[in-house]
Amino acid sequence: MVSGFTVSGVLTMINPDDIRVLGSITGGIIGFAVNLAVFLIVSALTGQSAQERQRVAQLFEAAKRSVPQAGQPQPSAPALVPEADPAT
């Protein structure tokens, strides 16, 4: 994020409104593109550990479980307040 922020800041100081040479886009868009490029390059170079792959697999397994859809009856929660005894 530092690289994109720096690029965005420098370009905004040089061209406060937009960069006409680049089709009138702002320095923030260029900074975002730099952030994306750095993120993709670093991700490709560092890869994933076995522990991280296992964690992501567990997340996907949890997502496969049945999730109630809108409009389907939901199980009712137990009453938090005990019902009054009709004998009293």
N, CA, C and O atoms as a Tinker XYZ file with bonds, in Angstrom:
   352  protein
     1  N      0.817000   -1.189000    0.000000    73     2
     2  CA     0.000000    0.000000    0.000000    64     1     3
     3  C      0.861000    1.253000    0.000000    63     2     4     5
     4  O      0.442000    2.303000   -0.486000    81     3
     5  N      2.043000    1.141000    0.535000    73     3     6
     6  CA     2.924000    2.297000    0.579000    64     5     7
     7  C      3.288000    2.732000   -0.836000    63     6     8     9
     8  O      3.344000    3.926000   -1.128000    81     7
     9  N      3.533000    1.769000   -1.704000    73     7    10
    10  CA     3.926000    2.123000   -3.075000    64     9    11
    11  C      2.800000    2.852000   -3.799000    63    10    12    13
    12  O      3.042000    3.867000   -4.452000    81    11
    13  N      1.582000    2.349000   -3.691000    73    11    14
    14  CA     0.451000    3.001000   -4.352000    64    13    15
    15  C      0.147000    4.362000   -3.768000    63    14    16    17
    16  O     -0.170000    5.300000   -4.499000    81    15
    17  N      0.243000    4.475000   -2.438000    73    15    18
    18  CA    -0.005000    5.754000   -1.776000    64    17    19
    19  C      1.025000    6.784000   -2.211000    63    18    20    21
    20  O      0.687000    7.939000   -2.471000    81    19
    21  N      2.279000    6.366000   -2.290000    73    19    22
    22  CA     3.349000    7.273000   -2.695000    64    21    23
    23  C      3.147000    7.739000   -4.131000    63    22    24    25
    24  O      3.245000    8.931000   -4.422000    81    23
    25  N      2.864000    6.797000   -5.028000    73    23    26
    26  CA     2.631000    7.157000   -6.433000    64    25    27
    27  C      1.437000    8.093000   -6.543000    63    26    28    29
    28  O      1.487000    9.091000   -7.262000    81    27
    29  N      0.373000    7.771000   -5.833000    73    27    30
    30  CA    -0.827000    8.606000   -5.870000    64    29    31
    31  C     -0.539000   10.012000   -5.350000    63    30    32    33
    32  O     -0.969000   11.000000   -5.945000    81    31
    33  N      0.191000   10.098000   -4.234000    73    31    34
    34  CA     0.514000   11.406000   -3.674000    64    33    35
    35  C      1.360000   12.249000   -4.598000    63    34    36    37
    36  O      1.086000   13.434000   -4.786000    81    35
    37  N      2.390000   11.650000   -5.180000    73    35    38
    38  CA     3.272000   12.397000   -6.083000    64    37    39
    39  C      2.498000   12.862000   -7.315000    63    38    40    41
    40  O      2.620000   14.015000   -7.729000    81    39
    41  N      1.712000   11.975000   -7.896000    73    39    42
    42  CA     0.954000   12.356000   -9.091000    64    41    43
    43  C     -0.099000   13.408000   -8.772000    63    42    44    45
    44  O     -0.386000   14.260000   -9.613000    81    43
    45  N     -0.675000   13.367000   -7.589000    73    43    46
    46  CA    -1.679000   14.369000   -7.212000    64    45    47
    47  C     -1.017000   15.726000   -6.991000    63    46    48    49
    48  O     -1.616000   16.760000   -7.288000    81    47
    49  N      0.212000   15.735000   -6.472000    73    47    50
    50  CA     0.908000   17.024000   -6.316000    64    49    51
    51  C      1.267000   17.614000   -7.677000    63    50    52    53
    52  O      1.200000   18.828000   -7.869000    81    51
    53  N      1.647000   16.758000   -8.617000    73    51    54
    54  CA     2.032000   17.243000   -9.942000    64    53    55
    55  C      0.795000   17.626000  -10.753000    63    54    56    57
    56  O      0.774000   18.673000  -11.401000    81    55
    57  N     -0.230000   16.782000  -10.715000    73    55    58
    58  CA    -1.480000   17.010000  -11.466000    64    57    59
    59  C     -2.659000   16.929000  -10.477000    63    58    60    61
    60  O     -3.209000   15.846000  -10.274000    81    59
    61  N     -3.053000   18.049000   -9.864000    73    59    62
    62  CA    -4.076000   17.991000   -8.815000    64    61    63
    63  C     -5.439000   17.457000   -9.279000    63    62    64    65
    64  O     -6.136000   16.811000   -8.497000    81    63
    65  N     -5.822000   17.704000  -10.500000    73    63    66
    66  CA    -7.150000   17.270000  -10.948000    64    65    67
    67  C     -7.100000   15.928000  -11.658000    63    66    68    69
    68  O     -7.656000   14.941000  -11.177000    81    67
    69  N     -6.439000   15.894000  -12.790000    73    67    70
    70  CA    -6.360000   14.662000  -13.574000    64    69    71
    71  C     -5.106000   14.677000  -14.421000    63    70    72    73
    72  O     -4.435000   15.703000  -14.537000    81    71
    73  N     -4.793000   13.534000  -15.013000    73    71    74
    74  CA    -3.616000   13.410000  -15.866000    64    73    75
    75  C     -4.117000   13.291000  -17.301000    63    74    76    77
    76  O     -4.518000   12.213000  -17.740000    81    75
    77  N     -4.091000   14.381000  -18.011000    73    75    78
    78  CA    -4.670000   14.417000  -19.366000    64    77    79
    79  C     -3.968000   13.448000  -20.326000    63    78    80    81
    80  O     -4.611000   12.881000  -21.209000    81    79
    81  N     -2.668000   13.259000  -20.161000    73    79    82
    82  CA    -1.914000   12.369000  -21.046000    64    81    83
    83  C     -2.435000   10.939000  -20.931000    63    82    84    85
    84  O     -2.372000   10.175000  -21.895000    81    83
    85  N     -2.950000   10.575000  -19.754000    73    83    86
    86  CA    -3.437000    9.216000  -19.523000    64    85    87
    87  C     -4.960000    9.131000  -19.618000    63    86    88    89
    88  O     -5.568000    8.265000  -18.989000    81    87
    89  N     -5.569000   10.004000  -20.382000    73    87    90
    90  CA    -7.017000    9.945000  -20.583000    64    89    91
    91  C     -7.798000   10.580000  -19.445000    63    90    92    93
    92  O     -8.935000   10.186000  -19.186000    81    91
    93  N     -7.218000   11.548000  -18.765000    73    91    94
    94  CA    -7.853000   12.297000  -17.680000    64    93    95
    95  C     -8.211000   11.442000  -16.474000    63    94    96    97
    96  O     -9.228000   11.686000  -15.825000    81    95
    97  N     -7.386000   10.439000  -16.166000    73    95    98
    98  CA    -7.615000    9.690000  -14.937000    64    97    99
    99  C     -6.818000   10.343000  -13.809000    63    98   100   101
   100  O     -5.883000   11.103000  -14.062000    81    99
   101  N     -7.185000   10.050000  -12.591000    73    99   102
   102  CA    -6.532000   10.685000  -11.445000    64   101   103
   103  C     -5.338000    9.868000  -10.975000    63   102   104   105
   104  O     -5.149000    8.718000  -11.371000    81   103
   105  N     -4.540000   10.496000  -10.121000    73   103   106
   106  CA    -3.381000    9.813000   -9.565000    64   105   107
   107  C     -3.773000    8.635000   -8.690000    63   106   108   109
   108  O     -3.004000    7.683000   -8.556000    81   107
   109  N     -4.966000    8.684000   -8.088000    73   107   110
   110  CA    -5.436000    7.585000   -7.253000    64   109   111
   111  C     -5.624000    6.297000   -8.038000    63   110   112   113
   112  O     -5.350000    5.210000   -7.530000    81   111
   113  N     -6.087000    6.416000   -9.268000    73   111   114
   114  CA    -6.275000    5.225000  -10.112000    64   113   115
   115  C     -4.917000    4.613000  -10.462000    63   114   116   117
   116  O     -4.768000    3.391000  -10.480000    81   115
   117  N     -3.941000    5.457000  -10.738000    73   115   118
   118  CA    -2.596000    4.958000  -11.022000    64   117   119
   119  C     -2.022000    4.294000   -9.770000    63   118   120   121
   120  O     -1.390000    3.241000   -9.857000    81   119
   121  N     -2.242000    4.910000   -8.606000    73   119   122
   122  CA    -1.786000    4.317000   -7.353000    64   121   123
   123  C     -2.432000    2.972000   -7.095000    63   122   124   125
   124  O     -1.777000    2.039000   -6.631000    81   123
   125  N     -3.721000    2.872000   -7.398000    73   123   126
   126  CA    -4.425000    1.595000   -7.249000    64   125   127
   127  C     -3.812000    0.532000   -8.169000    63   126   128   129
   128  O     -3.623000   -0.611000   -7.754000    81   127
   129  N     -3.509000    0.899000   -9.389000    73   127   130
   130  CA    -2.904000   -0.042000  -10.338000    64   129   131
   131  C     -1.524000   -0.500000   -9.841000    63   130   132   133
   132  O     -1.165000   -1.669000   -9.979000    81   131
   133  N     -0.759000    0.429000   -9.267000    73   131   134
   134  CA     0.551000    0.065000   -8.718000    64   133   135
   135  C      0.373000   -0.895000   -7.545000    63   134   136   137
   136  O      1.099000   -1.884000   -7.443000    81   135
   137  N     -0.593000   -0.613000   -6.650000    73   135   138
   138  CA    -0.872000   -1.521000   -5.527000    64   137   139
   139  C     -1.239000   -2.912000   -6.019000    63   138   140   141
   140  O     -0.746000   -3.908000   -5.489000    81   139
   141  N     -2.093000   -2.987000   -7.020000    73   139   142
   142  CA    -2.517000   -4.270000   -7.564000    64   141   143
   143  C     -1.327000   -5.034000   -8.135000    63   142   144   145
   144  O     -1.176000   -6.232000   -7.894000    81   143
   145  N     -0.487000   -4.338000   -8.890000    73   143   146
   146  CA     0.675000   -4.993000   -9.484000    64   145   147
   147  C      1.617000   -5.520000   -8.400000    63   146   148   149
   148  O      2.098000   -6.649000   -8.495000    81   147
   149  N      1.880000   -4.715000   -7.377000    73   147   150
   150  CA     2.768000   -5.144000   -6.294000    64   149   151
   151  C      2.160000   -6.335000   -5.563000    63   150   152   153
   152  O      2.864000   -7.296000   -5.254000    81   151
   153  N      0.856000   -6.282000   -5.284000    73   151   154
   154  CA     0.176000   -7.376000   -4.598000    64   153   155
   155  C      0.287000   -8.684000   -5.384000    63   154   156   157
   156  O      0.614000   -9.725000   -4.815000    81   155
   157  N      0.018000   -8.632000   -6.677000    73   155   158
   158  CA     0.067000   -9.837000   -7.501000    64   157   159
   159  C      1.484000  -10.400000   -7.604000    63   158   160   161
   160  O      1.680000  -11.614000   -7.550000    81   159
   161  N      2.455000   -9.529000   -7.750000    73   159   162
   162  CA     3.847000   -9.991000   -7.870000    64   161   163
   163  C      4.319000  -10.621000   -6.566000    63   162   164   165
   164  O      4.909000  -11.701000   -6.581000    81   163
   165  N      4.066000   -9.959000   -5.437000    73   163   166
   166  CA     4.499000  -10.491000   -4.146000    64   165   167
   167  C      3.759000  -11.794000   -3.834000    63   166   168   169
   168  O      4.360000  -12.729000   -3.303000    81   167
   169  N      2.468000  -11.868000   -4.155000    73   167   170
   170  CA     1.707000  -13.099000   -3.920000    64   169   171
   171  C      2.249000  -14.253000   -4.749000    63   170   172   173
   172  O      2.339000  -15.383000   -4.267000    81   171
   173  N      2.607000  -13.970000   -5.986000    73   171   174
   174  CA     3.150000  -15.023000   -6.848000    64   173   175
   175  C      4.516000  -15.495000   -6.352000    63   174   176   177
   176  O      4.834000  -16.681000   -6.447000    81   175
   177  N      5.311000  -14.589000   -5.832000    73   175   178
   178  CA     6.645000  -14.955000   -5.375000    64   177   179
   179  C      6.642000  -15.676000   -4.029000    63   178   180   181
   180  O      7.475000  -16.553000   -3.800000    81   179
   181  N      5.721000  -15.322000   -3.140000    73   179   182
   182  CA     5.734000  -15.914000   -1.806000    64   181   183
   183  C      4.919000  -17.195000   -1.711000    63   182   184   185
   184  O      5.261000  -18.070000   -0.916000    81   183
   185  N      3.866000  -17.335000   -2.482000    73   183   186
   186  CA     3.051000  -18.545000   -2.453000    64   185   187
   187  C      2.272000  -18.708000   -1.160000    63   186   188   189
   188  O      2.148000  -17.764000   -0.380000    81   187
   189  N      1.736000  -19.931000   -0.928000    73   187   190
   190  CA     0.952000  -20.238000    0.259000    64   189   191
   191  C      1.601000  -21.369000    1.030000    63   190   192   193
   192  O      2.169000  -22.291000    0.443000    81   191
   193  N      1.512000  -21.293000    2.345000    73   191   194
   194  CA     2.024000  -22.379000    3.175000    64   193   195
   195  C      0.975000  -23.488000    3.239000    63   194   196   197
   196  O     -0.192000  -23.275000    2.911000    81   195
   197  N      1.405000  -24.663000    3.662000    73   195   198
   198  CA     0.470000  -25.788000    3.808000    64   197   199
   199  C     -0.586000  -25.471000    4.858000    63   198   200   201
   200  O     -1.745000  -25.859000    4.713000    81   199
   201  N     -0.193000  -24.773000    5.908000    73   199   202
   202  CA    -1.142000  -24.384000    6.954000    64   201   203
   203  C     -2.214000  -23.452000    6.402000    63   202   204   205
   204  O     -3.389000  -23.594000    6.740000    81   203
   205  N     -1.827000  -22.508000    5.565000    73   203   206
   206  CA    -2.795000  -21.581000    4.975000    64   205   207
   207  C     -3.739000  -22.316000    4.023000    63   206   208   209
   208  O     -4.938000  -22.039000    4.012000    81   207
   209  N     -3.213000  -23.249000    3.225000    73   207   210
   210  CA    -4.065000  -24.023000    2.326000    64   209   211
   211  C     -5.084000  -24.833000    3.110000    63   210   212   213
   212  O     -6.240000  -24.942000    2.702000    81   211
   213  N     -4.660000  -25.406000    4.240000    73   211   214
   214  CA    -5.573000  -26.181000    5.077000    64   213   215
   215  C     -6.653000  -25.280000    5.675000    63   214   216   217
   216  O     -7.818000  -25.671000    5.738000    81   215
   217  N     -6.279000  -24.085000    6.111000    73   215   218
   218  CA    -7.253000  -23.147000    6.678000    64   217   219
   219  C     -8.303000  -22.750000    5.643000    63   218   220   221
   220  O     -9.494000  -22.692000    5.951000    81   219
   221  N     -7.862000  -22.478000    4.423000    73   219   222
   222  CA    -8.791000  -22.102000    3.354000    64   221   223
   223  C     -9.697000  -23.279000    2.997000    63   222   224   225
   224  O    -10.885000  -23.084000    2.743000    81   223
   225  N     -9.155000  -24.493000    2.975000    73   223   226
   226  CA    -9.970000  -25.675000    2.694000    64   225   227
   227  C    -11.045000  -25.853000    3.755000    63   226   228   229
   228  O    -12.176000  -26.218000    3.434000    81   227
   229  N    -10.704000  -25.598000    5.020000    73   227   230
   230  CA   -11.694000  -25.689000    6.091000    64   229   231
   231  C    -12.789000  -24.640000    5.934000    63   230   232   233
   232  O    -13.956000  -24.908000    6.218000    81   231
   233  N    -12.417000  -23.462000    5.487000    73   231   234
   234  CA   -13.419000  -22.421000    5.249000    64   233   235
   235  C    -14.402000  -22.838000    4.154000    63   234   236   237
   236  O    -15.608000  -22.624000    4.280000    81   235
   237  N    -13.880000  -23.434000    3.084000    73   235   238
   238  CA   -14.759000  -23.882000    2.008000    64   237   239
   239  C    -15.642000  -25.039000    2.464000    63   238   240   241
   240  O    -16.800000  -25.123000    2.056000    81   239
   241  N    -15.120000  -25.926000    3.295000    73   239   242
   242  CA   -15.932000  -27.025000    3.834000    64   241   243
   243  C    -17.068000  -26.474000    4.692000    63   242   244   245
   244  O    -18.198000  -26.957000    4.619000    81   243
   245  N    -16.771000  -25.480000    5.491000    73   243   246
   246  CA   -17.806000  -24.865000    6.325000    64   245   247
   247  C    -18.869000  -24.188000    5.464000    63   246   248   249
   248  O    -20.046000  -24.181000    5.823000    81   247
   249  N    -18.465000  -23.627000    4.343000    73   247   250
   250  CA   -19.419000  -22.953000    3.462000    64   249   251
   251  C    -20.315000  -23.943000    2.727000    63   250   252   253
   252  O    -21.411000  -23.579000    2.302000    81   251
   253  N    -19.865000  -25.202000    2.568000    73   251   254
   254  CA   -20.669000  -26.204000    1.874000    64   253   255
   255  C    -21.861000  -26.668000    2.703000    63   254   256   257
   256  O    -22.837000  -27.181000    2.155000    81   255
   257  N    -21.785000  -26.490000    4.022000    73   255   258
   258  CA   -22.879000  -26.935000    4.883000    64   257   259
   259  C    -24.151000  -26.208000    4.518000    63   258   260   261
   260  O    -24.116000  -25.096000    3.991000    81   259
   261  N    -25.255000  -26.830000    4.796000    73   259   262
   262  CA   -26.560000  -26.273000    4.441000    64   261   263
   263  C    -26.786000  -24.949000    5.158000    63   262   264   265
   264  O    -26.646000  -24.843000    6.377000    81   263
   265  N    -27.132000  -23.972000    4.386000    73   263   266
   266  CA   -27.465000  -22.659000    4.924000    64   265   267
   267  C    -28.938000  -22.414000    4.624000    63   266   268   269
   268  O    -29.349000  -22.541000    3.471000    81   267
   269  N    -29.747000  -22.065000    5.626000    73   267   270
   270  CA   -31.166000  -21.830000    5.373000    64   269   271
   271  C    -31.363000  -20.693000    4.381000    63   270   272   273
   272  O    -30.696000  -19.661000    4.454000    81   271
   273  N    -32.286000  -20.900000    3.460000    73   271   274
   274  CA   -32.593000  -19.889000    2.465000    64   273   275
   275  C    -33.744000  -19.022000    2.955000    63   274   276   277
   276  O    -34.515000  -19.434000    3.822000    81   275
   277  N    -33.857000  -17.843000    2.409000    73   275   278
   278  CA   -34.946000  -16.945000    2.779000    64   277   279
   279  C    -36.278000  -17.602000    2.441000    63   278   280   281
   280  O    -36.430000  -18.204000    1.378000    81   279
   281  N    -37.228000  -17.484000    3.339000    73   279   282
   282  CA   -38.550000  -18.044000    3.110000    64   281   283
   283  C    -38.724000  -19.445000    3.665000    63   282   284   285
   284  O    -39.856000  -19.915000    3.784000    81   283
   285  N    -37.634000  -20.130000    4.010000    73   283   286
   286  CA   -37.734000  -21.460000    4.588000    64   285   287
   287  C    -37.944000  -21.327000    6.096000    63   286   288   289
   288  O    -37.392000  -20.423000    6.723000    81   287
   289  N    -38.733000  -22.217000    6.673000    73   287   290
   290  CA   -38.955000  -22.117000    8.117000    64   289   291
   291  C    -37.657000  -22.344000    8.884000    63   290   292   293
   292  O    -36.853000  -23.207000    8.533000    81   291
   293  N    -37.474000  -21.566000    9.920000    73   291   294
   294  CA   -36.288000  -21.649000   10.750000    64   293   295
   295  C    -36.642000  -22.348000   12.056000    63   294   296   297
   296  O    -37.745000  -22.163000   12.569000    81   295
   297  N    -35.738000  -23.140000   12.599000    73   295   298
   298  CA   -36.026000  -23.734000   13.898000    64   297   299
   299  C    -36.123000  -22.627000   14.944000    63   298   300   301
   300  O    -35.352000  -21.668000   14.922000    81   299
   301  N    -37.078000  -22.773000   15.857000    73   299   302
   302  CA   -37.255000  -21.725000   16.858000    64   301   303
   303  C    -36.222000  -21.884000   17.962000    63   302   304   305
   304  O    -35.815000  -22.993000   18.308000    81   303
   305  N    -35.818000  -20.769000   18.493000    73   303   306
   306  CA   -34.844000  -20.761000   19.574000    64   305   307
   307  C    -35.552000  -21.102000   20.879000    63   306   308   309
   308  O    -36.736000  -20.800000   21.033000    81   307
   309  N    -34.862000  -21.713000   21.804000    73   307   310
   310  CA   -35.496000  -22.009000   23.086000    64   309   311
   311  C    -35.846000  -20.718000   23.819000    63   310   312   313
   312  O    -35.167000  -19.701000   23.678000    81   311
   313  N    -36.913000  -20.780000   24.598000    73   311   314
   314  CA   -37.360000  -19.604000   25.329000    64   313   315
   315  C    -36.321000  -19.218000   26.364000    63   314   316   317
   316  O    -35.780000  -20.069000   27.070000    81   315
   317  N    -36.052000  -17.933000   26.446000    73   315   318
   318  CA   -35.077000  -17.453000   27.411000    64   317   319
   319  C    -35.710000  -17.232000   28.783000    63   318   320   321
   320  O    -35.035000  -17.310000   29.809000    81   319
   321  N    -37.016000  -16.955000   28.787000    73   319   322
   322  CA   -37.727000  -16.730000   30.034000    64   321   323
   323  C    -38.569000  -17.967000   30.312000    63   322   324   325
   324  O    -39.322000  -18.390000   29.435000    81   323
   325  N    -38.472000  -18.559000   31.489000    73   323   326
   326  CA   -39.269000  -19.747000   31.755000    64   325   327
   327  C    -40.757000  -19.393000   31.766000    63   326   328   329
   328  O    -41.172000  -18.344000   32.258000    81   327
   329  N    -41.541000  -20.318000   31.199000    73   327   330
   330  CA   -42.974000  -20.092000   31.148000    64   329   331
   331  C    -43.558000  -20.199000   32.566000    63   330   332   333
   332  O    -43.031000  -20.909000   33.422000    81   331
   333  N    -44.655000  -19.478000   32.784000    73   331   334
   334  CA   -45.290000  -19.491000   34.104000    64   333   335
   335  C    -45.931000  -20.851000   34.333000    63   334   336   337
   336  O    -46.489000  -21.443000   33.410000    81   335
   337  N    -45.853000  -21.345000   35.563000    73   335   338
   338  CA   -46.429000  -22.622000   35.927000    64   337   339
   339  C    -47.939000  -22.441000   36.044000    63   338   340   341
   340  O    -48.393000  -21.642000   36.863000    81   339
   341  N    -48.759000  -23.188000   35.219000    73   339   342
   342  CA   -50.197000  -22.995000   35.252000    64   341   343
   343  C    -50.817000  -23.413000   36.583000    63   342   344   345
   344  O    -51.959000  -23.043000   36.857000    81   343
   345  N    -50.116000  -24.160000   37.405000    73   343   346
   346  CA   -50.667000  -24.623000   38.687000    64   345   347
   347  C    -50.666000  -23.510000   39.717000    63   346   348   349
   348  O    -51.369000  -23.616000   40.722000    81   347
   349  N    -49.902000  -22.445000   39.505000    73   347   350
   350  CA   -49.847000  -21.380000   40.518000    64   349   351
   351  C    -50.786000  -20.277000   40.252000    63   350   352
   352  O    -50.846000  -19.318000   41.022000    81   351
